[in-house]
């Protein structure tokens, strides 16, 4: 379950070992967070790692601070062989090359007629958005990217 600190930053138990901050996290039905898988709804950004202060080893099932909109954060990105990220580009978990990372968002080309299933697809894709890139990154690179957060987008009813 989440705890709210005086700074309004949420704290959740993370089922993954986080060796660094900036990973994109998803929320599980258990109320715990984990590295977001490709196409998962972005819940927030890990503000801390889960490294043990004494050993320096990242461990699973530890509390982690989670940063959400309307903040700014450095997020882990992995373009793989993807496109260059430019300032102002949307980044998301859609087609992510590694768990907990983002890449340049590639919106689905929508048909002219919107059926219920298409509307649901649009809603699912919107939930994958993490934020707007505030710096540019070259193709085939990985690291941290400064982003204006857009997540979490309200969960569909």
C-alpha positions, -999 to +999 in steps of 0.1 A: +000+000+000+012+035-007+023+060+019+023+097+015+052+117+028+052+154+038+065+162+003+035+145-014+058+119-030+043+084-028+062+054-015+054+019-028+070-015-024+088-024-056+089-060-067+120-054-089+155-046-078+163-011-090+200-003-095+193+033-102+166+060-101+146+070-131+129+037-140+093+039-153+070+020-130+037+003-134+012-004-107+001-040-100-033-051-086-015-059-054-007-022-048+030-028-055+050-013-083+074-029-108+095-019-138+070-011-166+069-037-193+065-027-230+030-013-235+022-011-198+004+019-183+030+043-168+023+049-131+053+070-122+090+073-121+113+058-094+129+087-075+152+063-057+169+030-063+165+000-040+202-003-033+211-014+002+230+016+018+257-008+033+263-033+005+253-012-025+233-042-039+199-035-054+172-057-038+136-065-047+106-059-024+118-026-010+101+007-006+108+032-034+097+068-038+075+074-069+073+107-087+042+116-107+029+145-128+031+175-128+068+171-120+100+168-140+122+137-138+152+120-153+138+088-168+156+057-181+154+055-219+166+029-244+161+037-280+176+004-292+177+009-329+148+034-326+145+070-337+163+100-324+145+117-295+140+155-301+130+181-276+092+181-274+088+145-285+064+123-265+081+093-248+062+062-237+065+025-227+049+015-261+074-009-277+100-003-249+133-021-255+139-029-219+117-031-187+114+003-169+125+024-199+109+046-224+115+053-261+101+079-286+063+074-287+051+061-320+014+067-322-008+042-340-022+054-372-059+055-364-086+045-390-112+070-401-140+051-383-138+047-345-154+015-331-155+006-294-124-015-298-105+013-315-115+037-287-102+012-261-070+009-281-066+047-280-072+048-243-047+020-237-021+038-258-026+071-239-020+052-206+015+043-219+026+080-222+053+090-197+060+125-207+075+152-230+113+151-237+131+183-226+164+173-242+174+155-274+190+121-275+207+103-305+195+072-321+206+038-307+215+052-272+204+046-237+207+065-204+186+091-186+164+117-203+149+148-187+111+146-191+080+167-181+059+140-166+024+132-180+018+101-160-002+087-145-031+094-169-063+087-150-072+050-150-102+041-172-134+032-154 
